Amino acid sequence: MFDLNLYLVSKRKQINLFLENLLKSYFDCALGSRIYDAMEYTLAGNGKRMRPILCIAAAQAVNGKTQDVIRAACALEMIHTYSLIHDDLPAMDNDSIRRGKPTCHIAFDEATAILTGDALLTFAFQTLSINKAESGKRIDSHRLLKVINRIAFAAGNGGMVEGQMMDVFSENRNLTLDELEKMHNLKTGALISASVYSGAVLGGGTDGQIEALEIFAKNIGLAFQVKDDILNIEGEPEIMGKAAGTDIIRNKSTYPLVMGLKESKKFAQNLVSSALKALDCFDNKAEPLRHIAGYIIERKK
Amino acid sequence: MFDLNLYLVSKRKQINLFLENLLKSYFDCALGSRIYDAMEYTLAGNGKRMRPILCIAAAQAVNGKTQDVIRAACALEMIHTYSLIHDDLPAMDNDSIRRGKPTCHIAFDEATAILTGDALLTFAFQTLSINKAESGKRIDSHRLLKVINRIAFAAGNGGMVEGQMMDVFSENRNLTLDELEKMHNLKTGALISASVYSGAVLGGGTDGQIEALEIFAKNIGLAFQVKDDILNIEGEPEIMGKAAGTDIIRNKSTYPLVMGLKESKKFAQNLVSSALKALDCFDNKAEPLRHIAGYIIERKK
């Protein structure tokens, strides 16, 4: 019987330990400790580690090992964290609380926050481009280049940068359902897809397996965001580590606003069903992915 | 007889054309046009293209072709441009003129400037990780990964991020000569070295050739910065496209301030001599590099 909670706790532990060691290697080459301190501050804490866990679980689904992909998994968390730091800046969302504590530019200062984001983004690619699987196995260089390219695309024009741009410039304006979906696919979906893709490719998946996992990822990526919108209305700030109700205050377009709260929940449920269907061709090694899909809409934070 | 001016003009033209085509491919995948407009705005203009030209000239020195490295060369210019955009932000140097026109956050806005920097940094790695030489030749994937790793290191903890951090936090405080050299090696030297390294590695250089070119790069990298400090005192703002005298106003530590103007010029000259000496083992295919070394301390902008 698969225990998701045990799985998440154990994977988070592995990821946090590996991230800590990577940060030490950053520090060994770096000058001072302020950027390091800010990287450590923002990476630490009670992050869900959803992207690295999806990367690892996707690798497992195609018979790969955690050690084959833990490096890429940690790079994905760095990219996610960089985006949070920059999105929180005064010129963007101007958020002061994140993951239950002051945001980077509040805890440090704005210049440090900008540079820490830059450092995390850069360090992610530095980490990715070292062809050294912790299993001792050598990753196929061609596959590794494909993963780097996909992650860069998801972080840039194919995803996060364009999504954040759309988000910033659509405050105080009503988005249509199509625009909302486009924004979320860019802002959140692209990196979630890239996480699943990276695990599948580095784990040695076949083209058919990678294709099926892409469909899975697209569906849970959107479900994840719909649930985030729902949590912004129904969530408990103490559990989430961030304020609730902020979308309404900012007059942001969200799924509950556009299609109603009840319909949003049904929509998220349907997305998860489609995601699970895409996993039909996998055996029980895909159990972690199946349970994560359910967790995405049941989570409280 | 080698004509440096002709060489620089012709290489700049090739680089600008390739950059333009890369940007079009960015636009094809991107949502809106504002980030694209800001990327185009900051990349265009009268940039020296020093880093991509060094990359190309280093490739030529080891018998490589421009087409083998033009992709990496353009990625280096994107990284350089990203760093200028972020360095110019109000929270950092707060500069309003760059390359003869308003800086990105003045011409657009702060959120767009932060995201455009992020987009350029990310797009650089996206560009680098496509294994497609314009000559039709396939680059060795292992060499390409080494180049990506080195460029990420130079942009991050092994260079620009740490250098900028040191720069921001050392305003209004006198640096020692050692600290000044360290800061410049990080802020400017690391990416210049990475440019030469990338050209040498992707151009197919031997270990011995790469090693000699690393010594060359280290020397011209520092000479470049010493000359920049000198130009900040002696340069003509109309020729440079940026204000002069700003270092003194900001009470920044510079070579002329620490060792005197005359000594700084001599120091730059000695660095160039050491750089040229490192090229002794190369034949006339290294002529572009030799002339660039001289140009670095003779330039007016």
Interface residues (C-beta under 8 A of the other chain):
Chain A: Y26 F27 C29 A30 L31 G32 R34 I35 H86 L89 A91 M92 D109 E110 A111 T112 I114 L115 G117 D118 A119 L121 T122 F123 F125 Q126 L128 S129 I130 N131 S141 H142 L144 L145 K146 I148 N149 A152 F153 A155 G156 N157 G158 V161 E162 G163 Q164 M165 M166 V168 F169 K182 L186
Chain B: Y26 F27 C29 A30 L31 G32 R34 I35 H86 L89 A91 M92 D109 E110 A111 T112 I114 L115 G117 D118 A119 L121 T122 F123 F125 Q126 L128 S129 I130 N131 S141 H142 L144 L145 K146 I148 N149 A152 F153 A155 G156 N157 G158 V161 E162 G163 Q164 M165 M166 V168 F169 K182 L186
